[in-house]
Every structure is written in C-alpha cells, then in structure tokens.
C-alpha cells in the first residue's frame, strides 16, 4: 500500500498542537502522521507536497453560513463594498442602468452605518430608481430597504399594522419610510421574483468555489427553507449531492417556521429523510429566537437605552414564545435533531439554554450537540451553563471588534456594563465551553483567517482601533481549533477536523506558518491548497 499524497517539510496542526511531521494520505483518509511512518508509505506514484515551512491543518468548517443567498447576492445588486450613502446610491443607480430589463432591482449588503440611525428612506431610492420596485436587504439580513413603488405594490400604507415579528419604520406623520425590519420584510420579499433552479445551482457552485479558496471543506447552512421571501436552497443541495458537484460536506439546518408551533415537527422529520443524500444531510433545525442589537430587536434581559442614555421600554423581540420553546426543543431532541439557535441578546441566550436544559432533563444527555450562534451578549451567570449542558458556543469572531456599526449603533444603546459582555470568547473558553466558529456570510466575510485574526487580536485585520475587550482574546491554537475540531463536532463530522490516522483527508495548506509571525500579521495569511477527501479542490496561483 502506497500513499497517494505525502505532505512533508513543514509544521502540522495535530490534536497535540503544532509539530513538524510528515503526513501520508491513502485514498480519502490519512494513513500516517510522523516522518518515519508516513515516509515509509511513499511509492513511485505518490504525489509529494513540499510544505516548505507552510502550515498544514485540517480543513476549516463554517458552522453558520448562508452560501446560496451569498452567491445570489453577488450576481445581483451587490452593495457589500459601498461604505457611504453616496457610494451605495451610486451603485444602485449603476446597477439599474446596466439592467434595464429587470422588473425588480434586488440585492443587498448595504451597511447600516452608512445611513443616519441605520435606516435609509424610500425617497433616497426613488431618486435613483423611480420607475421600478427596489428591494435591498442590509448587510445583516434582518432588514430591507425599499422604494415607494415596492411599498405601493405590497399595499403598505400608514394604516398597515406592524407584524408581530417585525415593524415598518415610520416618519413623524406615521407614513412608512421604506425601511422594513425583521418580519415586515416578508410583505415585499414575497413579491420579488424567485430565483430559478439554474440560478440557485450557479449560486451554490460559485459560493462553493469561493469557500474552498478560503480553505473551507465543510459547513452548516444555517437556513434551509423558505424565509421572508428568500429562496429555499434545499432542492439545489440535493441536486448537487446527487450529481457529484457538491464537493464540500454540508449539514442543512431546517428552518423552524416561527409562525407555526409543534405541528410542523412531522414535516421536519420527513424533510430530514428526503433531503439527506451523499455529502448533504439535513439533521439540524434552525430556531431564530431574536433579531439584532443595531435595530433594537435582539432580545435583552434589561431595556435598551436611548440616545441620551436613558432606559426605554424596549427589550427587543422574542420570535418564539419562551414558554413554548422548551417543549419544542425537547421534542426535537428526542427525535435526534440538533437544535441550532440564533441567540444574539442575553435574554435569547438564556431562553435557548433554558430550553436545552429542559431537553436534557427530559431526554438525558443525548448526542444531539445543540449549538447557539452569535452570542453577542451573554450574562455572566449563563457563561458556565454551556459546558454543563453540553451546548456549543458558535461564534462569529469578525464581529468582535471596534468598527462603526459597533461604536455608533450598538454600544451607545447598551451602556458600558452590558457592552462589556459582548462576544465573551475568552470567558466561554475558560469556563470549559466548546467553541465552534462561523461567518454568517453574506453578513460578513467568510474568510476564516480574518475571523481567527480578530479572535486572537480583537482588532480587524489592518485596523488601528483600540483592542475590543482584551480579556476576551483567545490564543491562535484555540481559534484554529474552533474553526476545525469545534465546527466538525457541531457538524457531527467526527472523522474530520483533525490530522490523525484514520481521519478523512480534508486538509488545507496555508501560504505561511502563522505561528512563526506576530499575532498582528495573522490576517495576512492566505490559503495555498485545499483538499476534500484527498482530492484537491483549490490551488492558489503559484502554489
């Protein structure tokens, strides 16, 4: 038996930490780790990869990402690179002029901080696209900006009541401004043209190429279902899994319809069976408990502050009834589903942990691996509960830094004490919690190395802002582990996320060894090679 691949000449991230060793791959699995054992497997047809001092590590896994919407967004009116109101409107105008045949102008990715209070108006859009409806989701995908034509088509007027799970922003006279928050998005989103099956497949494959180029070999799609007018990606995953074009390993988190209750669980069971094929399986359920802090919809234990620093009556929005949530989670857990919570505010985090605790008490400690994503604010009393309950903390490290959205739209409305509890990576790790990591792309960049940079430094790559809550920084090995072993655990991919004999050869070669340089340079690291099951799926130019 000879190795198909032999990696040699550089450091390797093993379960025991980084060490210099050779790694042999036979077929789709790692056969040996160590210079002697690995080199003994070399044969005349073995492909030798000279690491030349570059780090070899397990493939990155994104535990919370939306690749299909991300791929679609990049082919529509993409506003992710606009930083000011002027640049954003110029981009919308240019897209509309370049696509005169489009009945709707759709897309998104605009930054909240580009507009006063994060709430642009319909009049701004009317000035650049007066004749066609416009629907543009913001960077966080918890709100949509529409023009007057879109409001007219949706029948939204001053007399339209706010939905229970959202709101229409209104001016002083009560007229809708064109900003739709949370559940209000569906009133216009349902009218936008649906993507074709070909569009969705192209979006998935585009996103997959991009993620492989960043060293990502597996992910958990955090929303598989129909939501607020968004396209359901489940069919395209099944198509790609059947025809072999899905080269990544993917877990789908089936959407929990927050307008329904436990009566939807039998359908989730049916969807899990129907949608699991090859490298795609749908064994998780996504429960969105709250919104985001910037719009005052993240669920908080204590009220938000106003611009003057005084307490308001707003404690955010709970999309699912906290009194019913434990029964939902208990039943899902008993059926073997993983519960994947969107929990951003401290009240949502507590509600999720309470539900997990109820399931543990009713069902015992089952291997369902619940995880809570985002965790912007965690009350100190809840930090140790993660380890005790076996709930994984799935973090989005890129958000844990000073930037305009944090400094202008979040911290002033939380107050200093609560703002100091944001993204407590270090506290969670010290308490014994398991960390997984993800990006929430297209909300933010899917580049794991940028996320790792922020987790270690609490400063954006290339940034000069002060360190954001320095006590919550974590080490490089801990950050790498969150993006590899931690996310592999969440994804139930137990034979990935580690470099050891018998593990699947899902591997990434970086363009350098980040351990060899200062922490401030981690974000400059790139990916040279990516492998899934021993097959190369990405090669950087010149690698």
N, C-alpha and C positions, 0 to 999 in steps of 0.2 A: 504494500500500500504506500503510494507516494502522495505527497502533498500537492494540491492544485495551486496553492498560494503559500508563500513564505515571506513574512514581514520580518525584517532584521535591520539592525543598525540604528536603533533609536529607542526612546522610552515608551513604555506601555502602561496604560492605566489599568491595573488589575484590582480585584476586590481587596487586596492588601495595600493598595496605594500605588503610586508610580514606581516602576523599576525598569531597568534595562534588560530586555529579554527578546528572544525571537518567538514568533507565533506562527504555527502551521495550520493551514485550513485544508480539510479534505471534504470535497463536496460542498454542502451548505453549512458545515459545522467546524468549530475549532477543534483540532485534534491534539494539539500540544502547545504548551507555553513554557518557555525556557530554552536557552541556547542549545543545550545538548539534545533534549528530546525533540525539539522542533527541527533542528538541522538534520537529524537522523532520517526525517521523512522526506528530505529533498530528493528529487529524482530528475531525470533528463527533461521532463515536460513541466516541471514546477516553475511557475512564474514567481520570480523573486522581486519583491518590492523593497527597495532600499529606502528606509525611513530617513536616512541622512540627518538624524538628530531631531526629526519631527515627531510629535506625539501621536501614538496610535491609541484610540479609545473606542468603547462601544458606541454604536450609532446613537445619536441624540433621538429622544422621543418627546413629542409635544403633547402634553396631557390635556390641553384645552385649546382647540383651534377650529377655524371655520374655512377650510381651503376652497370649497366650491364658491361660496359668496365672494371670497377674496379674488379668485380667478375671474369671476364675472365682473367684479367692480373694476378690475384693471382694464377690462375691454370696453367699459362704458365711460361715463364722465368721471374720470379719476381726479380727485381733489386732494390726494394724500400729500402732495408736495407743496401745496399752497399754504402759506403761513400768515397772510394778511387778508383782510376783507377785499381789498382791491385785487390781489392776486387770485383769490377764489372766484370773484365775479368775472374776471377776465378769462379764467379757464372755462367757466360755464358758457360764456359768450362764444369763445373759440370752438368749443365742442358743438354747440348748437349750430353755428355757421357751417361747421365741417360735416354735419349730418342733417341736412335739410329734410331728408325723407323720414326721419324718426318722428313718430306721432307723439311720443313722450321723451323727455330728457330725463334719464335716470342715471344713478351712480351714487357717488358719495365719497366719504373720507375727509370731509372738511373739519377743521379744528375749531373747537368751541371758543378757544381764547382769541380767535381772530375777530370775534364779534362781541359787542357790549353785553355782558352777562351771559354769553354763550347762546344768545337767542336772536339770530338774524330774522329779518322780516320779509314778508311776501313782496313788499314794494321794491326791495333790492333786486329780487329775481325778476319781477315784472319789467324792470328797466332793461334787462339783458335778454329775456325771453318772454315777450308779451303775448305771443300768439299760440303757444303750445303749453300743455301742462308739464310741470317740473316736479320731480320727487328726488331729493338728495338726502341720504342718511348721513348722520355725523360720524366722526371717527370712532365713537364708542358704540354706535349702532343701537343707541337707546332713544334716539330722536330723529325726526325727519323734518327737513325744511322744504316747503312747497310754495308755489306761487298762487296768484289769485285764480288762474284758470283751473288748477288742480282742486282748489277749495270749492270752486263752482261745480265741477264735475262730481265731486263727492257729496255735494249738498250740505257743506259745513257752513253754518252761519252763526251769528251771535246767539241764536236760540238753541243751537245743538248742545246737548248736555255732555259734560266730560264722561268718558267711560270709567268704570270702576277701577281699572288698572292703568290709567293714564290721564293726560289732560291736554287741552288745547290752550296754548299761551294766548292771552288776550291783551288788548291795549286798554287804556284808561276808560274807553267808552264801551268795552265789552266785546269789541269786534275781534275775531281770530286773527292773529298776527302772521300766521303761516308756519309757526313752529309747533310740531306735534310731538308730544313726549310719551314715551312708552306705548301703552295700549292704544293711544289715539292714532298711532302710525297706521294701524290696520284700515282706518277709514279711507285713506288714499292708497295705501300699499296694495289693497285688493284690486284696485283698478289698473295698476301698471301691467304692461304686457309680460306674460310669463315667458321665461326662457324656454327654448326648445330643448329636446333631448340632446341634440348635437351641440348646442351652446353649453349645456351642463357638462357634457363629456369633455369638450375642449377646455372648459374652465378647470375641471378636475386634473386633467393631464398637464395643463400649464402650471397649476399650483404644485403638483407632484414634482415636476422638474425643478421648480424653484426651491422646494423644501429639500429635495435630495442635494441640491447645490449648496445648501447650508448644513449638510451632514445629518439631516433628519431621515430616519429609516422607518419610523412608525409614529402614529399619532392617534389621539382620540378626538373624533369630530364631535364637538360639543352641542350640536343641534341637528339631529336627523329627524326631519318632519317639516310641516308647514307652519310658519310663524309670521304673523303680521305682514302677509303679502310676500314673504321670502319663498324661494323655490325649495322644494323638498329634494335633498340630494340622494335619498336612499336608492332610487332606481338607477342612477348613474354609477353608484358604487357597486351595485350588484352586476351591472353590465361589465364594468371594468374588471371585477373579480372573476367573472366567468370567461372573459376573452383574454385574460392574462395581462392586460395593460396596467392593472393595479400592481405595481412593484413594491409599494410600501405595505406594511402591516397596519390595519386600521380597525379601531373599535368605534362603533357608532353609538352615540348617546341618544336614545329615542326621546323625542320631545314629549314632555308631560303637558297636555293641554290645560292651561290654568283656568279655563272656563268650565272645565268638567271636573269630576271627582273620581272616586274609585271605580266607577262603572267603565272607565277606559282601560283598566288593567287587563282584562281578557284580550283586548285588541293588541296591547303591547306584547303579550305573550305570543300572539300569532305573528306579529311583525318580527319579533326576535327570531322565530323559527324560519320565516320566509326570507329574511334578509341576511342570514349568516351563510357565507359561501367563501371557500378559499381563504384569501388573506383579509377578508372583511367579515366581521361578525358584530351583531348588534345586541350586546349583553348589558348595556348600561342604560339608565333612564336619567334624563336631564330635568331637574326641578329648579326653575328660576324663582328664587324667593324674594328678590328685591331688585332695585334699579341701580343708579349710580349716584355718587355724592355730589357731582357737579351740578346736577339738576334737582337735587333735593329729594331724590326718590330712593336712595339707599336707606334701608330700614335701620334706624338708630334707637338705642335704649333711651336716650335723652334728646330733647328737641334740637334742631338746627338753630344757629344764630342768624341774625340779620346783619346787614352791612354795618350796623352800629355796634355789633357785638352783644345785642340783647337776645334773650331766648324767644323763639317763635312758638307756635303751636304745632309746627310740622315735625314729625318724627319719621318721615319717609313713608314708603309704600311696601306693604306685605302682599305680594301677588298670590300667595297661598295662605289659607287660613291656618294660623299656628295651632289652633285647637284640633284641626283635622290632619295636619301634616304627620304626626307620629303614626296614625293608623295607616296612612298611605305608605310610609316608609317601611313599616313593619310588614305589610303585605307584600311589597316588592321584594324586601329582603328574604322573606320566607320562600318566594318563588325563584330565588337565586339571582335576582337582578342586582347590579351595582347601582347605588344612588349617587349621582353626580350633581352636586348642589352649586348653583350660582348664589353665593352668600358674600356680599360686599360690606354691608354695615354690621355693627356689633350685635344688633338685635337679630338680624338674619342669621349670623353665625351661631348665636345661641339657640335660635329656633332649630337650625339644622342639627346641632349637636344634641339637643333635647330629643329630636326625632330618632337619631341614631341610637341614643341611649335607650329609648323605648323599644326599638327593634332588638337591641342586644338582650334586654331583659326578657322579651317575649320569645325570641328565637335562639338565644345563646349566641356565642361568638362564631358566626358563620364566615366563610371565606368570600364574602361579597365585596370587600375592600371599598367602602364608601369614601368619597373624597369631596372636599369643599374647595371650590375655586374662588380666587380673587382675594378674599380676606384682607380688605383694605384696613378695616378697623376691627380689632379683636379685644374684647375686655380682658384684663389680666386674669380674672377668675376663670376664664374659659380656655386660656392657653394650655394648661396641663390636661384638659379633657381630651385633646386629640390623641395623645399617647394612650391614655386609659381606655378610650373607646375603640382604638384601632382605626381612627379616621385620618386619612392622609390630608395634609395641607398642600393643596396645589396652588402654587404662587406664580404670579406674572412679574418677574423681577424688574422689567423695564419701567414699571410704573413707580418704583420706589426711589424717586429722585426729584430734586427741585427742578421744575420747569413751569411755564406759565399756567398751565391748567391746574397744577397742584397749588402754586403760590397765589393765584388770583381767584380761582373758582372753588377751591376746596378748603384750604387752611383757614381763611377768614370766617368760614361758616361752620367750622368745627370747634374752634377755640384751641388754645395751646395744649391743654391737658389731653383732649381727645386726639388732636393732631399728632401728638407724640406716641400714639398707639398704632400708627399706620404701618402696615406691611412688616409685622414683627418676626422676620425670618430667624434672626438670632435667638429670640426668646423661644420660639417654637422648637428650634433645634435643641436648645439647651434643656427644654422640658422633656425631651425624648420623642418628640413628634417626628414622623416620617415626612420628608418634603418631596414633592414632585414639582415639575415646572412646566410651564406652557407660555404661550404668547397671546392668545385670543386674537391672532391675526384674522381679519384685517384691521382690528382695533389698533394693533401696534405691530412693529416689525417681528417677523418670525425667526430672526437670527438668534440662535441660542447663545452664541459667543457674545453678542451685545447684552443679552439678559444676564449671562454669567458675569460680565464686567460690572454691571450695576449691582448684582447680588454681593459681589466682593467689595466694591468701592462705594456704593450708594451715590454714585455720580454718573451721569450719562457719558458714553464714550466721547472723548474730545471736549467734554464740558468743563466749565470753570466755576460752576456754582458751588456753594458750601456742601459739605457732606450731609446727606439727609439721614438724620437719626443714626449716628455712627455706631451705637451699641448694637444695632440690628444687622451689621455687616456679618457675612459668613465667609469661611475660607474657600479657596479655589477648589479643593477636593470635594467639599460639601456641595458647592454649586454644581460642579460637574456631575456629582452623584445624583442630584435632584433631576437633572436633565437626562440621565441614563438609567441607573438602577431604580430610582424613585418612580419615574414615569413608567418604566417597564412593569413595576409592581402594580401600579394603578391599572395598567392595561392588561393585566393577567398574562403578560408575555414573559413567563418566568425563565424561559431559556434564551432570553435576550438581556441586554443591559449590563453584561459583564463579559470580561475576557478571561475565560477559563475553559478547560477541556470539556467538550460536550455541548457548549453553548452554541447557538446559531451565530454564524459569521456575519452579523450585522455590524459593520465597522466603519470608522471614519479616520482618515489621516489628516491631521491639521497641517498648515503650512509652516508651523514652527512649534516649539515647545513652550507653552505659556508659563510653565513653572520656571523657565530659565530667565524670564524677564521680570520687571517690576509689575505689580498689580495694575498700575495705571495704564499699562500697554495691552492688557488682555483683549480689549475691544478691537485692537488692530489685527487680531488673529483671524485667519481665514481657513477655508476647507480646501484641501488638495484632492482627496479621493473619498468616495462614498461607496460602500458595498452593502448589498442586502442578500443574505444567504450565500455569500461568497461571490455573487455576481456584481460587477462594477456598474453602478447606475449614475455615477457622476465623475468626471475628470476635469479638473481646473486647467485652463490653458497653461502649458509649460510644466504641468505636474509630472 
